[in-house]
Amino acid sequence: MLSQTTKKFDKAIPLYEEMVKNDRNNTQTLNLLLYMYRQKERYDDVLRILTELENISGKTEEYMLAKVQVYELQGKKRGLQRIKEVCRRE
C-alpha cells in the first residue's frame, strides 16, 4: 500500500513544486511537499523545504528538531553540529 502511495507522490511532487514556484509563501503546499519528501526519503529535499518554511515563518524549535532528525537519518554529523551551535547562541 505504501509503495502505491509513494508512486502517486512521484506524479504529485512536480505539480506541487510548480505551485510553490508561483506562490513562494504557500506554507500549506510546502508542508504537503515536506510530507511527500519524507515518505520518499528524499532528505535533501526535506531540508530544502524546511529552510523555505523557516524563511517564511522564522526559525522555530519545530523546524530545528525536524532538521536534526533528517541529519541523523543521513548520518551527517556536521549538520547536527551547526544546529547545536545555533541553539547555544540563542
N, C-alpha and C positions, 0 to 999 in steps of 0.2 A: 504494500500500500504506500509506504513512504517513497519508494522509488518512482511510483506513478506520480506522486505529488511533486517530487523534485524535477521530474521530466516536464511537468507543466510550468514549473518555475523557469526552466530554460527558455520557454516561449514568452513568459510574462516579464522577465527581467529587462529585456531591451525596451519593452513598452514603458515600463516604469522609469527606466533611466531617461528616456525621451521626455516623459512628463516632468522629471526633475530639471532637465535642461531648460524647459520652458518656464518653470517656476522654482527657482533655487531655494525658496523659503517654504516649500511644501513639506512640512515635517511629517505629515501623515504618510505621504508616499515614501519619504526617506525611511520611515520606520518599517514600512512594508518591505522595502528593499533590504533593510537590515535583517529582518526575519528570514527572507528567502536566502540571502547570502550565508547566514548562519546555518541554515538547513543544508545548503550545498557545500558547506565547509570551505567557502571562499573567503578566507580570513583576511587577506589583503583588502578585499572589497569591504569587509565588515569594518576594518579600521578606517578606511576612507569615508564611509558613511557616518561612522561615529564622529569623525573630525568635522564633517559637514554639519552634523547636528550640533556639535559644540560651537561652531562658528555662528550658528543661528541663535541658539538658546543660551550660550555661555557654558563654561566648564562646570560640570556638576560631578558630584560624587558617583552618581549612577554611570555616567559616561566613563569616568576614570576606572571604575571597577570593571566595566564591560571590556575596556581596553586591556586591563590586567589579565582577565580571563582569556582573551584572544592571544596575548603574548605568551601566556602559559601553554595554551594549546599548540602554539607554533614553536615553543621552546626557545623563545627569544629573550634572553636574559638582559640584553642591552635596553630593550624597550621597557621592561619591568623596572630597571634601574632608573631610567629617565622619569617614569611616573612617580617612583618613590622620592626622587629629588624634588619634583614639583610639589608633592604633598608636604614635604618638610618645610618648604619655603612659605607655604600658605598658612 
